[in-house]
Amino acid sequence: MKASLLTAFLLAVRVASAMPDRVDSSVSNYVVIGAFAIPENAQKFVKKASAQFHAECQLNVNRNLYYVYVLKTANKGEAFEQARALREKSPYHDTWVYNGSLDAQSPVIKGVDVNPVTDLAVPVIAKDEPTPKPQAVLPALTAVAEPQESQPPAGSAAATPALVAETPAALLAASVDDDAEGAKNFVFNIYRQSNEKAIEGEVDVIDAEQDKRKASYKGNQSVRVRPVNKSGKISLVCEVFGYRKLGHILDFNQPTATEGVTEENGAVRVPFALVRLKKGDIQVMYQVFFFKDAAIMRPESRYEVNALKEMLQENPNMKIRIHGHTNGNASGKIIQAGNDNFFSLADSKESFGSAKKLSEERAEIIKGYLISEGIAANRLEVKAWGGKKPIYDKLHSQAQTNVRVEIEVIAD
């Protein structure tokens, strides 16, 4: 045990020395969500991730792996913050930071992959590359495949296995669960009720006995779902931004006993006919993130903000109120956007203000983006709350959830 602790300590020292706060101009910090030995697989993953983020792919010549990343920055703190946010609030639970260079025109620099939670170096194994030592890969596969709730706490030794970077755990479910005892084939048909058009989204499986989310599965495709309890009592919940949340309660052991649920071609089909938000509805923009102390959105926020824009474009009579919230009410630095850089810190400027002011400016940046995209200003209102309406206590482990933007439909 002492030897292992010493090894971990020395490893942490090496990582710290390899990642100074002031980095060489030829070195960047990449927020990486996947690594692949086969370029075609990397490109497929880029296409899939681009539905939510601006994803790019480049070859890491040191490891001969294609890295898929969503942010490149010289600011190590910024990269670590975003990587941790993706681990907590997106399906990419194994996001890490690569400190080095992926620029083919730059000199080859030996980089380092770092776990943003523990600040320790991590080896990366490409899931699509055969390895002569399968026993070394299996533990990592198990760690990635388990639903997020069953993973060990961040910072524990078990939380830093070798990363197998292919797809997030939610999308691995179909292949990983194939051999699980009692697993069934499901298709979650997510579509718009008005025109039956398919909608991209996911369905959460909730253990009705514990009222706890156990897994998430992609909609409109065949997935392999495993049982989460002995009774079979589960809830299936689908929440897509811009639509009302919809859920079904069913018996996993006899799913077709629930009205509307059918079985076709060996798969249980569960319909989710979603309807647009209506007057009085309020919905959190879970996929809108801001840079630290800034009223500037991170690039991965584009997808959900554009979904809001599309909802407003569909219904010219709709008006919304954008609610801004922070965690706590302390005053501090506020970084403001410059030159309509809604998703970039370029040309930004600093000021000082209250938490309420920060929440107001964050709501205003969303309003400004919508106006720039052709939405009339008189359809958009802003309400700043600061930290007056927290979801959790400001010192709670989930306190970061208090930092949010909510959309209220005030006319339709």
C-alpha positions as CSV (number, residue, x, y, z in Angstrom):
1,M,0.0,0.0,0.0
2,K,2.8,2.4,0.9
3,A,4.5,1.7,-2.4
4,S,1.4,2.4,-4.4
5,L,0.8,5.7,-2.5
6,L,4.4,6.7,-3.2
7,T,4.0,5.8,-6.9
8,A,0.8,7.9,-7.0
9,F,2.6,10.8,-5.3
10,L,5.6,10.7,-7.7
11,L,3.2,10.5,-10.7
12,A,1.4,13.5,-9.4
13,V,4.7,15.4,-9.1
14,R,5.6,14.5,-12.7
15,V,2.3,15.7,-14.0
16,A,2.6,18.9,-12.1
17,S,6.0,19.5,-13.5
18,A,4.8,18.7,-17.0
19,M,1.9,21.1,-16.8
20,P,3.1,24.5,-15.6
21,D,0.6,27.4,-15.4
22,R,2.6,29.2,-18.0
23,V,2.8,26.9,-21.0
24,D,5.0,27.1,-24.0
25,S,3.4,28.8,-27.0
26,S,3.6,25.6,-29.0
27,V,1.8,23.7,-26.3
28,S,-2.0,23.7,-25.9
29,N,-4.6,22.1,-23.6
30,Y,-7.1,20.0,-25.4
31,V,-10.4,18.8,-23.8
32,V,-10.5,15.3,-25.3
33,I,-13.7,13.1,-25.4
34,G,-12.3,10.2,-27.4
35,A,-9.2,8.5,-28.8
36,F,-9.2,6.1,-31.8
37,A,-6.7,3.9,-33.7
38,I,-8.9,3.8,-36.8
39,P,-9.4,7.3,-38.4
40,E,-12.9,6.3,-39.8
41,N,-14.1,5.6,-36.3
42,A,-12.8,8.9,-35.1
43,Q,-14.6,10.8,-37.9
44,K,-17.9,9.0,-37.1
45,F,-17.5,10.0,-33.4
46,V,-16.8,13.6,-34.5
47,K,-20.0,13.6,-36.5
48,K,-22.0,12.2,-33.5
49,A,-20.4,14.7,-31.0
50,S,-21.0,17.6,-33.4
51,A,-24.7,17.4,-32.7
52,Q,-23.9,19.1,-29.3
53,F,-20.4,20.5,-29.6
54,H,-17.9,21.8,-32.1
55,A,-15.8,18.7,-32.2
56,E,-12.5,18.2,-34.1
57,C,-10.1,15.4,-34.7
58,Q,-6.3,15.3,-35.0
59,L,-3.6,12.7,-34.9
60,N,-1.5,12.4,-31.7
61,V,1.7,11.3,-33.3
62,N,3.2,10.3,-30.0
63,R,0.5,7.6,-29.4
64,N,-0.6,7.1,-33.0
65,L,-4.1,7.7,-32.0
66,Y,-6.7,10.1,-33.4
67,Y,-7.9,12.5,-30.6
68,V,-11.4,13.9,-30.7
69,Y,-11.5,17.2,-28.8
70,V,-14.1,20.0,-28.2
71,L,-11.8,22.8,-26.9
72,K,-8.2,23.9,-27.6
73,T,-6.8,26.6,-25.3
74,A,-3.6,27.9,-23.8
75,N,-5.4,28.3,-20.5
76,K,-4.9,25.1,-18.4
77,G,-7.5,26.1,-15.8
78,E,-10.1,26.8,-18.5
79,A,-9.5,23.3,-20.0
80,F,-9.7,21.6,-16.7
81,E,-12.9,23.4,-15.8
82,Q,-14.6,22.5,-19.0
83,A,-13.4,18.8,-18.8
84,R,-14.9,18.5,-15.3
85,A,-18.1,20.1,-16.5
86,L,-18.4,17.6,-19.3
87,R,-17.8,14.7,-16.9
88,E,-20.6,16.0,-14.6
89,K,-23.2,17.3,-17.0
90,S,-22.8,15.4,-20.3
91,P,-22.7,11.8,-21.4
92,Y,-18.9,12.2,-21.8
93,H,-18.1,11.0,-18.3
94,D,-14.4,10.1,-19.2
95,T,-13.4,13.4,-20.7
96,W,-9.7,14.3,-20.0
97,V,-7.2,17.0,-20.8
98,Y,-4.2,16.5,-23.2
99,N,-1.4,19.0,-22.6
100,G,0.8,19.0,-25.7
101,S,0.4,19.7,-29.4
102,L,-1.7,18.1,-32.0
103,D,-0.5,20.5,-34.7
104,A,1.1,18.6,-37.6
105,Q,3.1,21.7,-38.4
106,S,4.6,22.0,-35.0
107,P,7.7,20.1,-33.7
108,V,6.8,16.8,-32.1
109,I,6.3,17.5,-28.3
110,K,5.7,14.6,-25.9
111,G,2.4,15.5,-24.2
112,V,0.6,14.2,-21.2
113,D,-3.0,13.1,-20.7
114,V,-4.4,14.2,-17.4
115,N,-7.5,13.3,-15.4
116,P,-9.1,16.7,-14.6
117,V,-10.6,15.5,-11.3
118,T,-7.4,13.9,-9.8
119,D,-4.8,15.9,-11.7
120,L,-3.0,12.6,-12.3
121,A,-1.7,11.3,-15.6
122,V,-3.7,8.6,-17.3
123,P,-2.8,6.1,-20.0
124,V,-5.2,6.0,-23.0
125,I,-6.1,2.7,-24.7
126,A,-8.0,2.9,-28.0
127,K,-11.1,0.6,-27.8
128,D,-11.1,0.0,-31.5
129,E,-7.4,-1.2,-31.5
130,P,-6.8,-4.9,-30.9
131,T,-4.3,-5.5,-28.0
132,P,-2.2,-8.6,-27.2
133,K,-3.1,-8.2,-23.5
134,P,-6.9,-8.2,-23.3
135,Q,-6.7,-8.7,-19.5
136,A,-5.3,-5.2,-19.3
137,V,-8.3,-3.7,-21.2
138,L,-11.2,-5.5,-19.4
139,P,-11.0,-3.6,-16.1
140,A,-11.2,-0.3,-18.0
141,L,-14.1,-1.5,-20.1
142,T,-16.0,-2.4,-16.9
143,A,-15.3,1.0,-15.4
144,V,-16.5,2.9,-18.4
145,A,-19.6,0.8,-19.0
146,E,-21.1,1.0,-15.6
147,P,-23.8,3.7,-15.2
148,Q,-22.5,7.0,-13.7
149,E,-24.2,6.5,-10.4
150,S,-22.3,3.2,-9.7
151,Q,-18.9,4.6,-10.4
152,P,-16.6,5.3,-7.4
153,P,-16.3,8.9,-6.0
154,A,-14.1,11.3,-8.0
155,G,-10.6,11.3,-6.6
156,S,-10.6,7.7,-5.3
157,A,-8.1,5.2,-6.7
158,A,-10.8,3.2,-8.5
159,A,-12.0,6.4,-10.3
160,T,-8.8,6.6,-12.4
161,P,-8.5,3.4,-14.5
162,A,-6.9,3.4,-17.9
163,L,-9.4,5.3,-20.2
164,V,-11.1,3.4,-23.0
165,A,-12.3,6.3,-25.1
166,E,-14.8,5.4,-27.7
167,T,-18.3,6.5,-26.8
168,P,-19.9,7.7,-23.6
169,A,-21.4,5.1,-21.2
170,A,-25.0,5.9,-22.3
171,L,-24.1,4.9,-25.9
172,L,-22.1,1.9,-24.9
173,A,-25.2,0.4,-23.2
174,A,-26.4,-1.5,-26.3
175,S,-23.1,-3.5,-26.7
176,V,-22.1,-3.8,-23.0
177,D,-25.5,-5.0,-21.8
178,D,-25.9,-7.8,-24.5
179,D,-24.9,-10.5,-22.0
180,A,-26.6,-9.1,-18.9
181,E,-29.0,-11.6,-17.4
182,G,-32.6,-10.6,-18.3
183,A,-31.6,-7.8,-20.7
184,K,-34.2,-6.9,-23.4
185,N,-34.1,-5.1,-26.7
186,F,-35.9,-1.8,-26.6
187,V,-36.6,1.0,-29.1
188,F,-37.5,4.3,-27.6
189,N,-39.4,6.1,-30.4
190,I,-39.0,9.9,-29.7
191,Y,-41.0,12.0,-32.1
192,R,-43.0,15.2,-32.3
193,Q,-46.7,14.6,-31.7
194,S,-47.9,17.2,-34.2
195,N,-46.1,15.8,-37.2
196,E,-44.6,12.5,-36.0
197,K,-41.1,13.7,-37.0
198,A,-38.3,11.9,-35.2
199,I,-36.5,14.0,-32.5
200,E,-33.0,13.3,-31.4
201,G,-32.8,12.6,-27.6
202,E,-32.2,10.1,-24.8
203,V,-34.4,8.2,-22.4
204,D,-33.4,7.9,-18.7
205,V,-34.2,4.6,-16.9
206,I,-35.2,5.2,-13.3
207,D,-35.3,2.6,-10.6
208,A,-38.9,3.2,-9.3
209,E,-38.0,1.5,-6.0
210,Q,-35.1,3.8,-5.2
211,D,-36.2,6.8,-7.4
212,K,-32.7,6.8,-8.9
213,R,-31.5,7.1,-12.5
214,K,-29.7,4.0,-13.5
215,A,-28.8,4.5,-17.2
216,S,-29.6,6.6,-20.3
217,Y,-30.2,5.2,-23.8
218,K,-30.2,6.8,-27.2
219,G,-33.7,7.2,-28.8
220,N,-34.9,5.9,-32.2
221,Q,-32.5,3.0,-32.3
222,S,-32.4,-0.5,-31.0
223,V,-30.7,-0.7,-27.6
224,R,-30.1,-3.5,-25.1
225,V,-31.6,-2.6,-21.7
226,R,-30.8,-4.5,-18.5
227,P,-33.1,-4.8,-15.5
228,V,-32.4,-2.5,-12.6
229,N,-34.3,-4.2,-9.8
230,K,-36.0,-7.5,-9.1
231,S,-39.6,-6.2,-9.1
232,G,-39.3,-4.8,-12.6
233,K,-40.9,-1.4,-11.6
234,I,-39.2,1.3,-13.6
235,S,-39.9,4.7,-15.0
236,L,-38.8,5.9,-18.4
237,V,-38.3,9.6,-18.7
238,C,-37.5,11.6,-21.9
239,E,-36.7,15.3,-21.6
240,V,-35.6,17.2,-24.8
241,F,-35.1,20.9,-24.6
242,G,-37.9,22.8,-26.2
243,Y,-40.4,20.0,-25.4
244,R,-42.4,19.0,-22.3
245,K,-40.9,16.2,-20.3
246,L,-42.7,12.9,-20.8
247,G,-42.5,9.7,-18.8
248,H,-43.9,6.2,-18.7
249,I,-44.2,3.8,-15.8
250,L,-44.0,0.1,-16.7
251,D,-43.1,-3.4,-15.5
252,F,-39.8,-4.4,-17.1
253,N,-40.9,-8.0,-16.8
254,Q,-44.1,-7.4,-18.7
255,P,-43.6,-4.1,-20.6
256,T,-46.4,-4.5,-23.1
257,A,-48.9,-4.5,-20.2
258,T,-48.5,-0.7,-20.3
259,E,-50.8,1.0,-22.8
260,G,-49.1,2.1,-26.0
261,V,-46.1,-0.2,-25.5
262,T,-45.8,-2.9,-28.1
263,E,-43.3,-5.6,-29.2
264,E,-42.2,-5.8,-32.8
265,N,-39.4,-7.8,-34.3
266,G,-38.1,-8.9,-30.9
267,A,-37.9,-5.4,-29.5
268,V,-40.1,-3.5,-27.0
269,R,-41.2,-0.2,-28.6
270,V,-42.0,2.6,-26.2
271,P,-43.5,5.8,-27.8
272,F,-42.5,9.3,-26.6
273,A,-44.8,11.7,-28.5
274,L,-43.4,15.1,-27.4
275,V,-45.2,18.4,-27.5
276,R,-43.7,21.9,-27.6
277,L,-43.5,24.0,-24.5
278,K,-46.6,26.1,-23.8
279,K,-47.4,29.3,-21.9
280,G,-46.5,28.9,-18.3
281,D,-43.9,26.2,-18.9
282,I,-40.4,26.6,-17.5
283,Q,-37.4,24.6,-18.6
284,V,-33.7,24.5,-17.6
285,M,-31.1,24.9,-20.3
286,Y,-29.0,22.0,-19.0
287,Q,-26.5,22.1,-21.9
288,V,-25.8,25.8,-21.7
289,F,-22.4,26.5,-20.0
290,F,-20.5,29.7,-19.2
291,F,-16.8,30.4,-18.8
292,K,-15.8,31.0,-15.2
293,D,-16.9,34.4,-13.9
294,A,-18.1,35.3,-17.4
295,A,-21.3,36.3,-19.2
296,I,-20.0,34.4,-22.2
297,M,-21.2,30.9,-23.3
298,R,-18.9,28.0,-23.9
299,P,-18.9,26.7,-27.5
300,E,-20.8,23.5,-26.7
301,S,-23.8,25.7,-25.7
302,R,-24.5,26.4,-29.4
303,Y,-26.7,23.3,-29.8
304,E,-29.2,24.1,-27.1
305,V,-29.3,27.8,-27.8
306,N,-30.0,27.0,-31.4
307,A,-32.8,24.7,-30.3
308,L,-34.3,27.6,-28.5
309,K,-34.0,29.7,-31.6
310,E,-35.7,27.1,-33.7
311,M,-38.6,26.9,-31.2
312,L,-39.1,30.6,-31.4
313,Q,-38.9,30.6,-35.2
314,E,-41.6,27.9,-35.4
315,N,-44.1,30.0,-33.4
316,P,-43.9,33.8,-34.2
317,N,-46.4,34.4,-31.4
318,M,-44.2,32.8,-28.7
319,K,-42.5,35.1,-26.1
320,I,-40.1,34.0,-23.5
321,R,-38.5,35.2,-20.3
322,I,-34.9,34.2,-19.7
323,H,-34.1,33.6,-16.0
324,G,-30.4,33.8,-14.9
325,H,-29.3,32.1,-11.6
326,T,-25.9,31.9,-9.8
327,N,-24.6,29.9,-6.9
328,G,-24.6,32.3,-3.9
329,N,-24.8,36.1,-3.8
330,A,-21.1,37.1,-3.5
331,S,-19.9,39.9,-5.7
332,G,-16.8,39.5,-7.8
333,K,-15.2,39.7,-11.2
334,I,-17.4,39.7,-14.3
335,I,-16.0,38.9,-17.7
336,Q,-18.1,40.5,-20.5
337,A,-18.2,39.7,-24.1
338,G,-16.7,41.9,-26.8
339,N,-17.6,42.4,-30.4
340,D,-20.6,40.0,-30.3
341,N,-18.3,37.1,-29.3
342,F,-21.1,35.0,-27.7
343,F,-19.0,31.9,-27.5
344,S,-15.5,33.2,-27.2
345,L,-13.3,35.0,-24.6
346,A,-11.7,36.9,-27.5
347,D,-11.8,40.7,-27.0
348,S,-13.6,40.2,-23.6
349,K,-13.3,42.8,-20.9
350,E,-13.4,42.7,-17.1
351,S,-15.6,44.5,-14.6
352,F,-16.8,44.0,-11.0
353,G,-20.4,43.4,-9.9
354,S,-22.9,41.5,-7.9
355,A,-24.1,37.9,-8.5
356,K,-27.4,39.3,-9.6
357,K,-25.5,41.4,-12.2
358,L,-23.7,38.3,-13.5
359,S,-26.9,36.3,-13.7
360,E,-28.5,39.3,-15.6
361,E,-25.6,39.5,-18.1
362,R,-25.7,35.8,-18.7
363,A,-29.3,36.0,-19.6
364,E,-28.6,39.0,-21.7
365,I,-25.9,37.2,-23.7
366,I,-28.5,34.6,-24.7
367,K,-31.0,37.3,-25.6
368,G,-28.3,39.0,-27.7
369,Y,-27.5,35.9,-29.6
370,L,-31.2,35.2,-30.4
371,I,-31.6,38.8,-31.6
372,S,-28.5,38.4,-33.8
373,E,-30.2,35.4,-35.3
374,G,-33.3,37.3,-36.3
375,I,-35.5,36.9,-33.2
376,A,-37.4,40.2,-32.4
377,A,-36.2,41.8,-29.2
378,N,-39.8,42.4,-28.1
379,R,-40.3,38.6,-27.8
380,L,-37.5,38.3,-25.2
381,E,-37.5,39.3,-21.6
382,V,-34.7,38.9,-19.0
383,K,-35.0,38.2,-15.2
384,A,-32.0,38.2,-13.0
385,W,-32.1,36.3,-9.7
386,G,-28.5,36.0,-8.6
387,G,-28.4,33.3,-5.9
388,K,-31.9,33.9,-4.5
389,K,-33.5,30.7,-6.0
390,P,-30.9,27.9,-5.4
391,I,-31.7,24.3,-6.1
392,Y,-29.2,23.2,-3.5
393,D,-27.4,24.9,-0.6
394,K,-24.4,26.8,-1.9
395,L,-22.0,24.4,-0.1
396,H,-23.7,21.2,-1.3
397,S,-21.8,18.8,-3.5
398,Q,-24.3,19.5,-6.3
399,A,-24.2,23.3,-5.8
400,Q,-22.9,23.9,-9.3
401,T,-26.4,23.0,-10.5
402,N,-27.5,26.3,-9.0
403,V,-25.7,28.0,-11.9
404,R,-28.3,27.8,-14.6
405,V,-30.5,29.5,-17.1
406,E,-34.2,28.8,-17.3
407,I,-36.6,29.6,-20.1
408,E,-40.2,30.5,-19.2
409,V,-42.8,30.7,-22.0
410,I,-44.9,33.8,-21.3
411,A,-47.0,33.8,-24.5
412,D,-47.7,31.3,-27.3
